[in-house]
Structures are given as C-alpha cells and as structure tokens.
Amino acid sequence: MTVFAEKGRNKMRSYLETKNLTKQYGSFEAVKDMNIHIDRGEIYGLIGPNGAGKTTLMKMLVGFATPTSGDIEVAAGDNYLTKVGCLIESPGIYGYLNAFDNMKLRAISMGLHDKKEILDILDFVGLSREPKKKAGKFSLGMKQRLGIGMALLGSPEFLILDEPINGLDPQGIIEMRELIKRLNEEKNMTIMISSHILGELQKVATVFGIISEGKLLTEVTAEELKNSYIGEADSLEEFYLDIIRKGQKAC
Amino acid sequence: MLNLIKMNLYRLFKTRVFYVMLLTTVILTGLLAGMETESASTFGEFYASFASSGYVLIMVGVFAIVFSEEERKSGFLKNLLTTRSGKKNIFFAKIPVVFLYSLFMFLGELVASWFGSLFWAPGIYFGRIGSLISFITFEVMLHTVFGIAMMALYEITRNTIIPTIITIFGSANLHGMLISFLETKLVSRIPALAGFMDKYGLSRNFIVTKTEDLGISGVSVSYVNIIVVIVIGLILYSVMGMFIFTKRDTI
C-alpha cells in the first residue's frame, strides 16, 4: 500500500524511522507494525481518522508510551529525547502559573538557567505581552502557543505537534501556521504534525503519512502529490479519501 | 534528578494551596491549643501530643496526592520527556518536596503552638529542646514516608479518591486497630506467640503507630525501632512508586 514511500526521499537525510512499531493495549492493537520515515528538515503531516493510532504513535516517539514491539531508529542518537519538543493532545501547563513560570519550570527540569531564552521564546510565540496573566485565563490559542513555547525550550531538533490547531479560531489557525513555518524555515526544525484539517495541513506539510486502524497506508511528499497525483487545490483531501477507501477494501 | 527536584521545589513555593494549608494549620493549631495545654506539664509535651494527633498526617497525605495529581492532570508531565529508565526520577524527585512540606507543617505547628501557649498557658515550662528537636526530626521522617506511601498509592490507582480515603482512615490508624485485633485473636489461640507479637507485631510497627507513640508523654520509645520502620518504609514505598511509575505509560 505504501505507494510513494522512499520515492524522492533522501536516505542520507533520514532523521527518524520506526521499524515494525507496535503498541497493544490488552488485545487491542492501537499501532500495528508501523514503519514511518522522517527526513531532517521535513514537516511530516500525519493524517488518519479518529482512533487510527496517530496519538499513540506520537506518544511512543516521545517515550510516554512503551512500544509492545518494534524499534525507533533516530539519527540524533541515544539522547534523542533531549532534542525533542512535543505538544501532545493538549498543552501541559499549570493554570495557576503565568506563562513565564510555566516555561521556567520546564527550563529548570532541563537544567536551563538562561532567563533570556525563556523571554525570547515567549516573544517568538507572541506571549511576551502577557507577563502576569495566569495561563488558566489564556484563550485556547494562547495556551497552544505556550505549549509550543515550552516545547521549544532547549532548541529541539524535532518537534511533535498533535492536532495543534484543534479548536482554534481562524486567526489562531493562521498564527499557528505561520509559527510552524517559521520554526521550520528559521530554526531548521524537523516537525511532525497531526491534524484533521487537511486543507490547513496541506499548507504547511512537506510530507504526508496516512494511517488507518493502526497501520501506515502510505507516505507521500507534497511535491509528488502535486505533480503525480491530482494537482488540484484540494488534492490532499481527495488523495486521503482514496487511500482510506483502498485501505478499507484491502482489509 | 537534581533538576527535577529543583523544579518541584520551585512549584511548591509557587503553589497557593501550600500557603493556604500552612496558614490553616497555623491558625487551627493556635486556636485549638487550649484543648491540650491543660493535660501537659511542659510546652514540649503539649506540642508533641498536638502535633502527633494525625492532623498533619492527613495534610501530608493529601498534599502528596494533590501534588502528583496536579502534575498529571495539568498535563505538565508531558513536558518531562525521558527514557523509560529515567522515569523513576520523576517519582523520586517529589520525595524531597514531601519532606519539606512535612517539615514546614511541623514548624508551623510549633510556632502556632508557642503563640497559643502564651495565651492558653502563660508561663508554661518549655521542656528540653533536645527532645523537641528529636521529636520533630522523627515525626517529619515518619510523615514523609507516609506521604510517599500515598504518592505510590496514587500512582497505582491514578485517581485521588481512593488514596484520600485511605489517607483519612490511615491517619486515624484504623488499619493498626484492625491488625491489632487480629493479632490479639491469634495470641488468644496460640498463647506462645504473645512474646513475639509484643515485640514484632505488625500493628506495633506501622508508621502511624509510631507517630502516635512519639506524641504520648511518659511512654519510652525505641528510636532504633523507629529508624528501622522509617528505613523499611522509605525503601518499600519509594521502590514501589518508582517501579509502578516506570512500568506504566506516562499518560
């Protein structure tokens, strides 16, 4: 089923690969023999229906969940987790603390003592104008930006974002899109992002991985999608539906 | 590990609940001091009987549960990316905070009792400072172990209700009474066990029993025995908590 896998991708630039990654909860297999491949500097869009295994896959990549079997191979080496930032499900912030204190807590846990780094990141994610406001009183968009800000501490190489635009208003979605693009372009960050809003994902991602029922159905680059598949504005949506239908038939 | 401890301490002093609980304890102790001053001949005795009443045990137990729950419920735990083997540090790093919280509670009670005694029993003889220091030291250690036990219980259940109920019943030593009843029954059937039970009976060696024993004036306590209980409890509950935390998925 992996139609475009490996095509047009440079093995030398490989950042992360999973080898038959599987996660089982009792008798339920949330992720089955997953083999994904992410190159350095890519924005990897992870797509799939609810319950497809996207979050479980991301949890395994950051060490929250232990794989039942399989491997995660990372070019960054053994201390890979020190080079990863993530925002999974919802931003992990204390509502009774302000943005700075939330950032400071994570910075302390990482052994970072540079106050300037925190202030710079707060400025980068657009939260420097709310120094005393408690995070619990933030809008959803501000919380998401703070979550990303916390993930950016320590200058990670790899950023994992699980549905970061969920529940955001149009302005928030635009801001998030711009932020993701800037992180990729200015900081050369490799990013994995999952979303159900395919049109939005198509605007930022350079590669797409489609999963369903815990299995990877295909990986395709944005360029391949544009040139080889349909070439229309909503090509990702049609491609996705096509792949899901084929996947269901195959099952 | 040191960074995680620093992070937890930073959070402790930024948590409003900590100050509210401390202030409540101080005010309650000051107001209720009069109930105990009548039966005590020295300030030390009065303070010991008051501080070992089980109130601080409830406070420490509930604090340990809430401190852990806050980290998980807020999602902040997701910011602490670590390997599976490194996960045990996340649990262990909370132990110094529980210790410090217990210490603050005892010192708060000490100050409040002193001011209370000035009002309720002016001119009361202070007693030996050495005894007071050793009382506080052992009580703080025992309370810390109790807090760790509740933290481990929280990690097993991953909800606050069951550990809180056990904290309340445990602080009243209901488990000690139950075991003591069973031990008495056993001795009545096998009288030869009387000597053994008197020395090594489980009910005599619970953390809560020891905290109670320390507060009863005129009763000689074996400090070696208390140290053994503290060490066994510390190892048992810390290892249990770390093992469960490491074994299960973070979120």
Contacts between the chains, C-beta under 8 A, distances in Angstrom:
chain1	res1	chain2	res2	distance
A	59	B	249	7.2
A	59	B	250	7.9
A	59	B	251	6.9
A	62	B	78	8.0
A	62	B	81	5.4
A	63	B	81	5.9
A	63	B	82	6.2
A	63	B	83	6.0
A	63	B	84	6.7
A	63	B	250	7.4
A	64	B	78	6.8
A	64	B	249	6.1
A	64	B	250	4.2
A	64	B	251	5.2
A	65	B	249	4.4
A	65	B	250	7.4
A	65	B	251	7.9
A	66	B	84	6.0
A	66	B	249	6.5
A	81	B	81	4.6
A	81	B	82	6.3
A	81	B	83	6.2
A	82	B	81	7.7
A	84	B	81	5.9
A	86	B	78	6.9
A	86	B	81	6.8
A	88	B	78	5.8
A	88	B	251	7.8
A	89	B	75	7.2
A	89	B	78	7.7
A	89	B	251	7.7
A	90	B	75	5.5
A	91	B	75	6.8
A	92	B	74	6.2
A	92	B	75	3.4
A	92	B	76	4.4
A	92	B	77	6.6
A	92	B	78	4.1
A	92	B	79	4.9
A	93	B	74	6.3
A	93	B	75	7.1
A	93	B	76	6.7
A	94	B	11	7.5
A	94	B	70	7.1
A	94	B	74	5.1
A	94	B	76	6.1
A	95	B	74	6.8
A	96	B	14	8.0
A	96	B	15	7.3
A	96	B	16	6.4
A	97	B	14	6.0
A	101	B	14	5.9
A	102	B	76	7.9
A	104	B	10	6.9
A	105	B	7	5.4
A	105	B	10	6.1
A	105	B	11	6.1
A	105	B	76	7.2
A	105	B	79	7.8
A	106	B	7	7.9
A	106	B	79	4.8
A	108	B	3	5.9
A	108	B	6	5.1
A	108	B	7	4.3
A	108	B	10	5.8
A	109	B	3	5.4
A	109	B	4	5.7
A	109	B	7	4.4
A	109	B	79	7.1
A	109	B	80	5.8
A	110	B	3	6.7
A	111	B	3	4.7
A	150	B	79	5.7
A	151	B	79	7.8
